[in-house]
């Protein structure tokens, strides 16, 4: 215990030499921290990891610090004409399809003249149905006709004026055809105008 009593105790004030030494140590740590580029805070992982080639690359030498003036004289790439908008996502439409070649004109054939398509139709029957006679015993129905010159009468199946056959007698009309069976026509009792006036 005597050794403790031999050390004089100062009044609680730190010595100036000790303060200077402590300030020098703090200054050296600060200088070392600034020059090494490391921060004292928590380390964070970079958002873009370095490639392995960049991590193993040697520090740049004096040859990388030279200014290449010929690279500065190269023409700049042309702008897109102001179509770039960094605030909007835009996909330009696809280019229009190539034009379709015009179709070759199709040669037209000369028109074919229509030849006769068969015998011409028979001329209309020029008779006028003028009336019906019924009630005559033994005669049945008898139709009266006129060709605007003479008056004729006939029953169903008989020949009129040597060239027309009476096919059927109805209440208001008759069916007449040529003797050879062509040109079957229905003639109404209201009649048709006389052809041979």
C-alpha positions as CSV (number, residue, x, y, z in Angstrom):
1,X,0.0,0.0,0.0
2,X,2.9,2.2,0.3
3,X,3.3,2.3,-3.4
4,X,-0.1,3.8,-3.8
5,X,0.6,6.5,-1.3
6,X,3.9,7.4,-3.1
7,X,2.0,8.5,-6.3
8,X,0.9,12.1,-5.9
9,X,-2.7,12.6,-7.1
10,X,-3.3,15.7,-9.1
11,X,-6.4,17.7,-8.6
12,X,-8.4,15.8,-11.4
13,X,-7.1,17.9,-14.2
14,X,-5.8,16.0,-17.3
15,X,-2.3,16.7,-18.3
16,X,-1.8,18.9,-21.5
17,X,0.7,16.4,-23.0
18,X,-1.8,13.6,-22.8
19,X,-4.5,15.7,-24.6
20,X,-2.1,16.6,-27.4
21,X,-1.2,12.9,-27.9
22,X,-4.8,12.0,-27.9
23,X,-5.6,14.7,-30.5
24,X,-2.8,13.5,-32.7
25,X,-4.1,9.9,-32.7
26,X,-7.6,11.1,-33.6
27,X,-6.1,13.2,-36.4
28,X,-4.2,10.2,-37.8
29,X,-7.2,8.0,-37.7
30,X,-9.3,10.6,-39.5
31,X,-6.6,11.1,-42.3
32,X,-6.3,7.3,-42.7
33,X,-10.1,7.0,-43.0
34,X,-10.4,9.7,-45.6
35,X,-7.5,8.5,-47.8
36,X,-8.5,4.8,-47.7
37,X,-12.1,5.6,-48.9
38,X,-13.8,3.5,-46.3
39,X,-16.6,4.8,-44.2
40,X,-17.0,4.1,-40.6
41,X,-20.8,3.6,-41.0
42,X,-22.5,0.3,-41.9
43,X,-21.6,-1.1,-45.2
44,X,-24.4,-1.5,-47.7
45,X,-24.4,-3.8,-50.7
46,X,-24.2,-1.9,-54.0
47,X,-27.3,-1.9,-56.2
48,X,-25.3,-2.9,-59.2
49,X,-22.8,-5.6,-58.4
50,X,-19.4,-5.2,-60.0
51,X,-18.3,-7.7,-62.6
52,X,-15.5,-10.0,-61.7
53,X,-13.3,-8.5,-64.3
54,X,-13.8,-5.0,-62.8
55,X,-13.0,-6.3,-59.3
56,X,-9.7,-7.9,-60.4
57,X,-8.6,-5.1,-62.7
58,X,-5.4,-3.4,-61.8
59,X,-5.6,0.3,-60.8
60,X,-5.3,2.7,-63.7
61,X,-1.9,3.7,-64.8
62,X,-0.5,6.9,-66.4
63,X,-1.5,5.7,-70.0
64,X,-5.2,5.8,-69.1
65,X,-5.0,9.5,-68.1
66,X,-4.0,10.8,-71.5
67,X,-6.7,12.8,-73.4
68,X,-7.6,11.4,-76.8
69,X,-8.5,14.5,-78.8
70,X,-9.2,12.5,-82.0
71,X,-12.1,10.8,-80.2
72,X,-13.6,14.2,-79.4
73,X,-13.6,15.2,-83.1
74,X,-15.7,12.2,-84.1
75,X,-19.3,13.1,-85.2
76,X,-22.0,12.5,-82.7
77,X,-24.8,10.1,-83.5
78,X,-27.9,11.8,-84.9
79,X,-30.8,12.5,-82.6
80,X,-34.2,10.7,-83.0
81,X,-35.9,13.9,-83.9
82,X,-37.2,14.6,-80.5
83,X,-39.3,11.5,-80.2
84,X,-37.7,10.5,-76.9
85,X,-39.8,11.1,-73.8
86,X,-38.2,9.9,-70.5
87,X,-41.5,10.3,-68.6
88,X,-43.5,8.0,-70.8
89,X,-43.1,4.4,-72.0
90,X,-43.9,4.2,-75.7
91,X,-43.4,1.5,-78.2
92,X,-43.5,2.8,-81.8
93,X,-46.0,1.1,-84.1
94,X,-44.6,-1.5,-86.6
95,X,-43.7,-0.2,-90.0
96,X,-46.5,-0.5,-92.6
97,X,-46.5,-3.6,-94.8
98,X,-44.8,-3.3,-98.1
99,X,-47.1,-2.3,-101.0
100,X,-48.8,-5.1,-102.9
101,X,-47.8,-5.2,-106.5
102,X,-50.6,-4.3,-108.9
103,X,-52.4,-7.2,-110.4
104,X,-51.9,-7.8,-114.0
105,X,-54.9,-7.0,-116.2
106,X,-56.8,-10.1,-117.2
107,X,-57.2,-10.2,-121.0
108,X,-60.8,-10.1,-121.9
109,X,-62.2,-12.3,-124.6
110,X,-64.2,-10.7,-127.4
111,X,-67.9,-10.9,-126.9
112,X,-69.5,-13.9,-128.5
113,X,-72.5,-13.2,-130.6
114,X,-75.5,-15.1,-129.5
115,X,-76.7,-17.3,-132.3
116,X,-80.3,-18.4,-132.6
117,X,-81.3,-20.3,-129.5
118,X,-83.9,-22.3,-131.2
119,X,-87.1,-21.6,-133.2
120,X,-88.7,-18.3,-132.4
121,X,-91.8,-18.4,-130.3
122,X,-95.1,-18.6,-132.2
123,X,-97.0,-15.3,-132.7
124,X,-99.7,-14.5,-130.2
125,X,-103.2,-16.0,-130.9
126,X,-105.3,-13.1,-132.3
127,X,-108.7,-14.3,-131.0
128,X,-111.1,-12.5,-128.6
129,X,-113.1,-14.6,-126.2
130,X,-116.6,-12.9,-126.4
131,X,-118.8,-15.2,-124.4
132,X,-120.0,-18.6,-123.2
133,X,-123.2,-20.4,-124.4
134,X,-124.6,-23.0,-121.9
135,X,-127.8,-24.8,-121.6
136,X,-128.2,-26.0,-125.2
137,X,-129.2,-29.7,-124.9
138,X,-126.7,-32.2,-126.3
139,X,-124.0,-29.5,-127.0
140,X,-122.4,-28.8,-123.5
141,X,-120.4,-25.6,-123.2
142,X,-119.8,-23.6,-126.3
143,X,-117.3,-20.6,-126.4
144,X,-117.7,-17.7,-128.8
145,X,-114.7,-16.0,-130.4
146,X,-114.0,-13.2,-132.8
147,X,-111.0,-12.3,-134.8
148,X,-112.4,-8.8,-135.5
149,X,-113.7,-10.0,-138.9
150,X,-115.8,-13.1,-138.2
151,X,-117.4,-14.7,-135.2
152,X,-116.7,-18.4,-134.4
153,X,-117.8,-20.9,-131.9
154,X,-116.2,-24.1,-130.5
155,X,-116.4,-26.8,-127.8
156,X,-113.4,-28.2,-125.8
157,X,-111.0,-30.1,-128.1
158,X,-112.3,-28.5,-131.4
159,X,-110.2,-26.6,-133.9
160,X,-110.9,-22.9,-134.4
161,X,-110.2,-21.1,-137.7
162,X,-108.2,-24.2,-138.9
163,X,-105.1,-23.4,-136.8
164,X,-106.1,-23.1,-133.1
165,X,-107.3,-25.7,-130.7
166,X,-109.6,-24.9,-127.7
167,X,-108.1,-26.8,-124.8
168,X,-110.4,-25.9,-121.9
169,X,-113.4,-23.7,-121.2
170,X,-113.5,-22.0,-117.8
171,X,-116.1,-19.6,-116.2
172,X,-114.2,-16.4,-117.1
173,X,-111.5,-17.6,-119.5
174,X,-110.5,-20.2,-122.0
175,X,-107.2,-21.9,-122.8
176,X,-106.2,-22.0,-126.5
177,X,-103.1,-23.3,-128.3
178,X,-101.8,-23.8,-131.8
179,X,-102.8,-27.1,-133.4
180,X,-99.2,-28.4,-133.1
181,X,-99.2,-27.8,-129.3
182,X,-97.1,-24.6,-129.2
183,X,-98.1,-21.2,-127.8
184,X,-100.7,-22.2,-125.2
185,X,-102.4,-19.0,-124.0
186,X,-105.2,-18.2,-121.6
187,X,-107.7,-15.7,-122.9
188,X,-109.9,-13.9,-120.4
189,X,-113.5,-13.1,-121.3
190,X,-112.8,-9.4,-120.9
191,X,-110.9,-10.2,-124.0
192,X,-107.9,-8.8,-125.7
193,X,-107.9,-6.2,-128.5
194,X,-108.3,-7.4,-132.0
195,X,-105.0,-7.8,-133.7
196,X,-106.1,-7.5,-137.3
197,X,-108.2,-4.3,-137.1
